Amino acid sequence: MLFGSSGIRRRFDQTLVNTALDVGAVLGADFRDIIIGTDTRTTSPLLARLIVSGVIGSGGQAYCAGIAPTPAIAFTTRLKKAGCMITASHNPEEYNGLKLFNPDGSAFTLAQQAATEDALKTPRLADWKHQGASYPFDALTPYKAAILDAVTIRDGLTVVLDCGNGAGSVLTPSLLADAGAKPVCLTCDPAGQFSRKSEPLPEYLGYVGEMVKKTGARCAVVHDGDADRMMAFDNRGRFIDGDHLLLLFASHLGAKRVVTTSDASMIIEEVAEVHRTPVGDSYVSEELLRWGEFGGEPSGAWIFPKHSYCPDGPFAAALFCEIASTTDIAAELDTMPSYPILRESIPCETARETVLALGATSPTDGIRIAAEDGWYLVRASGTEHKIRITAEGTTLPAAKVMLERGRMLVKQGKAA
């Protein structure tokens, strides 16, 4: 299967090069007008040129935005027929991939992914009389203007901003400054080699909390490589986990119908009606097309349907700063409920086969088993040879029991 839980993604190799040209040809033939953007990886310009070549070769029109956050490409796709972002998101620099978007900013649905894969079996190139063309395209200006219209940051709030040398570097610093904040920028220069690991996990970001304390900032926001994710720190320099960010955003927006993933905490169910999907922002987006006012997953993907159906790191960063400019975030977090969540990754060369052996319909969706005092989820990673276990309990001992049950289930699957 070509598509994973968030587009096409793999280590850079000849297969990915060939795929880019072929996908471009399918997009050009089926959608005609395509917006194309890239993250900052060293392989992104090559893949972008291949996508453009495929689009042109099949008679389409390619609109080239250059380096831009993924949500900027998704947002401005409303001006054309489809969008393509060259990125591997939070994966290491040796990875790259393609994310495909509809005009409403949503990722290609499962049906569209299947149709695309089927179309790749047939050459789509046009004859010499019907070749397309490419044009420069500004995706940043309309996208930035839409966020500024929706968000108000008060009091000249000081915020530490870490873009991880990724695509957010070309937008979020000026966005927050224009919205009224005073960003203290870290790793905000675009670079193909990241100065930290791209996934915004607390173990990679200890220096951010220290910078909040040193500068007296009211908060900090952090992006991954393509800025579709946003994680944050409070005014005491504490990393805010994704489950509490989900709750914070839902409460601020007054959202009573929330879509989140199977690995998210039970705490969101205390303030809203919840629909759960498999892990992956494309599943959340597809469910929001049918139901819900706000959605997201604990990894830092936040979707605001009134703005776009794409996870939007810069919008989330600006909205978080809006909250921080009028609220003591740390004090607010201290009042929120909290249940222990434990996460573990088990290296496994046969991860997909093992999870299927456990009875899962899809290895990356996995199996979620609930008990009276908690639950656990066992699923295969969509990009690495790993099995991921997530467990939550009403108490830490209960969470540990859930995690151990997940480990035992994996052992059973390996034995099978």
N, C-alpha and C positions, 0 to 999 in steps of 0.2 A: 504494500500500500504506500503510495507516494506521499499523501498528506498525513501529518500527525495531528496532535491536539491543538496546534497553533501554526498551521501552514506547513510548508515544505522546509525541512531543516536537516542538514547533515554536515559532516566535515567537508571542507572544500576539496573537490577532486574532479576528475574528468566527467563523472556521472552528473555532478551538479552543473558543470558547464554545459553539457548537452541538454540537460533539463531546462536550463534558463532559456536557451534558444527556442526549444520546442514549446515551452509554455508561452513565450512571447508570441509565437506564431498563432497559437490557439486564441490568445487574448485579442490579437489584431483581427483575426477572422471572425470571431464571435461577438466582440464588443466594439471594435473599430477605434474608439477614442480612449486612450489609456494614459493615466498619470503614473509616472514612475519616480520613485525616490529611493535614497540609499541611507544606510547608517555609515559609520566612519571606518569600517573594516577595510583592510588593504585589498581584499578581493571584491569589494562591492562595486567599484567602477567597472571592472571587467564584466561582472554579471549583469550590471545595468546596461552596458553596451550590447550584450547578447539579447537581453529582453527587447531592447529597442530594435535590434536587427530583426528579431522574429516578428515584432509588431509591423514594422515597415514591410518586411518581406511578404506578409500575408495581406497587405493592402491597408493596414490600419494607420492611425495617427498617434505618434508617441509624444507625450508632453513631459519633458524632463525637468524635474524639480531639484535634482542634486541632493546634497545632504539635508535631511529633514527628519524630525521625529515621525515615527510610524503614525501616530494619531493625526498629524498634519496632512499626511497623504490620504488617510482614510476620510478625514473631514472634507477635503477639497475634491474628493472623488464625486461629490454631488454635482460638480461642474462638468463632469464628463460621463463616461459610461462604466468604467471600471478603474481600479487602482492596483498597483503592484509595488510593494515595498521590498527592497533587497536588504535582508537583515537576518541574523540568527538571534536577535533579542538579547537575552541574558547569558547565552552560551559563550564559552571561551572564543578567543579571536580566530582559532583555526576552523571554526564552524561558520557557515553562512546559509542563507535560505531565502525563500520567497513567501510573502504574505499577500493574499489577494483580497480585494475589497469591492463591495457593492456601493452604489451612490449614497446609501444611507449610512455608510461607515461600517456596516457589519461585514465580518469576514465571510468568505464563501461558505455557504451551508454545506452540509454533508452531501446533499443532492448535487449541488454545483461542483463540489470536489470530485464526486464520482463521474459527472459529465465531463469534467476537464481531463481526468485520467483516461476516459474512454476516447476523447478527441485526440489525445496524444498518439494514439495508435495509427492515425491517418495523417499524412503530410498536408500542411495547410498553406503552403506558399502560393502566392498569386503569380500570374505571368508578368512579363516585363512591362506591359501596358498599364498594369494596375498596382504598381508599387506605391507604398505610403510615404510618409515624411515624418520628420521629428522637429519639435519646437521647444524652446525654453519655456519654463512654467514657474510662476511664483506661488508656491503653496503656503509659505509662511505668513504673508501679509493678511489674507482673509481669515486664516485660522487664528492668528493672534488677535485680530480685531474682535472675533466672536467671543473669545475668552474674556477679553477686557470689558465687553458689553455685559457679561454675566456675573463678574466678580468685582467686589469692592474690598480693598485692603486698607485699613485705617491706621492712623497713628505712626506712619513711617516705620513699620515693623521691621526689625533686623532679623534676617533669616539666613542661616548657613545653607548653602546650596552645593550639592555634589552631583555633577553630571557624569562622572565616571569616564570622561573623555569620549562619550558617545554623542549620539545625534541631538540629545537635549541641549548640548553646548551651544548650538546655533540659535536657540530660541528662548529657553527658560530664563537665563539671566536677564535679558531685556524685557521679557514678559513680566517678571516680578517687579522689576524696576519701574516699568511703565504703569503697573497697577498700584504703585505707591509704596512698595517695600524697599528695603535696603539689603540686597543680597551680598553675602560674604561668599565669594565663589571659590570652590575647591575643584580641581580636575575638570574645569569647564572649557578646556581647549580641545577641539576635535583631534583625535589621534587614532591611528589604526591599531596601536598596541595600548591596552588599557593599563593604567597605573594601579588599579586594584581589580579584583575579580568582579565581573560585571553584574552578577546576581546580587541584588541589594539585601544581603543577609547581615545580621548583627555582627557575626564573627569577622566580617571583612570591613567593618565600619566604625571600630572603636574610636578612631581619631575624630569622628564627626561629633560625637557626644562631648568630647573634651573641648572641641572648638566652640560648641554652644556655650559651655561654661566660661571659657576664656573671653568670648566676645560679648557675653550678656545677651545673646540672641533669644528671641521668644520661641524659636523652633528651628528645625532643620528639615530639608526635604532632599531626597536622594533618588536618582534615576538609574535604570539599567541601560544597556547599550543602545537601544532604539527609543527609549523614553516612553514606551507604552506602560511601564510600571513606575510607581512612586511609593516610596516608603518614607517614614518620618521619625523625628525625635521631638520630645516635648521640651519645655522651657527649663527642665532640670537636667537635660542632656541624656534622657533615657530613650532608648529605642522603643518605638511603639509597634507591637506585633500587629499583623494584618487583621486579625479578628477584631481587635479593638478599634482599628482604623475603620473597618467596615461598620461597626456600631456607631462610631463618631460621625461618619458621613451620613448614615441613615438617619440619625437623630437630628443632625443639623438641617438636612433636607426635608425632614418630616415624612420620610418614605415609610409607608406601612406595608408595602409589598416589595420584598427584596429577593433577588435571585442570587444564589451563591453556590459554591461547589460542595461536593460530598465530603471534602476534608476540612470544611470550615467549622468553627466552634458552635456549640449549642447556644451561646449567649445571644446571638442575633435573634433567636426565636422568642426571646423575652420582650422584644420591642416591636416585632413585625411578623407578618405572615411570610413564610419562606418557601420558595421552590428551590430544590437542589438539583444540580446537574453533575455529570462527570467532571473531573478536573480538566481545565482548559478554558481559556477565555472565550474561544469561539462557541463553546456550548452555552456559556452564560449569555453571550450576545444573541444567539439564536433563540434562547428561551425568552429574553427580554423583548424580542420582536412580537411575541405572543402575549406576554404578561409581565407586569412589574413596573416599578417606578425608578429603581436603582439596582445596580448589581455589581458584583466584584468577587474576587477570590483572595485568600490570605497572602498569596505571593506578591500582591501589590498591584493587581490589575483592577482598575476602578472604571465602571461604565456608567455614563450619565445619558440616558436615552433622549432627553430633551436637547442635548448637544450633539451626540453621535453615539453609534453603537459599537465603536471601537474603544478598547481600554485606553485611557487618556491620562498619561503621566503629567504633562504640563497643566492641564485643566485641574487635575487633582491637587497639584502643588499650589496653584493659585487659590483654590477653594480652601485648602488646609490653612494657608496663610490668612485668608479671610477669617476663618474660625479663630486662629491664634491671635489675631489683632483685636478681638473683643472678648476672648475667653482665656482663663488660666487653664491651659490644656492639661497640665500635670494634675491639677486639682480635679478636673473633670474626669480624667482617667481613673483617679483613685476612688471615685464613687461607682465605677462600673463593675458589674459582676465579672468573675474570672474563674475559669476551670482549667486545670492542668492539661496541656496538650503535649504529647511526646511524638517526635518524628524520628524516623530512622531509615537509612538507605542501606540495602544489602547488595553488594556486588554480585551479579549473576549473569553469566553469558547467555543463559536460556531464560531470561526474565519473562518474555512474552509467553513462551510455551508453559512455563511453570504456573503463571497466573491463569492461563486458559485451563490447565489441568485441575485447577481448584473450582472450576465451574463458571468462571467469568465469561460473559458474552463478548466483551472486548478487553484485551489485556491492559490497555491504558485507562479504561474506565474502572476496572478492578472489581473488588467485592467489598461492600460495606456491611458490617454486621453490628447491630445495635443490641445493647443490654439495658437493664433498668438503670444502671449507674454509669453508663458510658457507651462508647462505640469504638470500632477500629476499622480502618480501611487498608486493604492490600491491593496495590496496583503496580503495573510495570511502567517504568519511565518511558516517555515517548521519544527520548533522544539519547539515552545512555543505557548501558547494560546493567541496570539496577532495578531492584524491587523496592518500592517505597512503602513504608508502613506509617500510618498516622493513627494515633490513639488519644482519646479524651475520656476523662472520668470526672465525676463530681468531686472527687478527692484525688490527691496524688497516688495513694495506694491503688485506688480503682483504675487510674490511668495506666499504672505500671502493669496491672493485671491484664488490661486490654492490649497493651503492647506485647506482652508475652504471648497472649493468645494469637496475635498476628504472626509473631515469630514461629510459633508451633504450626500454624497453618501453612506458612511458607515451606517449612521443613517437610511437611506432608506432601506438598506439591512437588518438591525436588525429588522426594523418594519415588513418587509416582512416575 
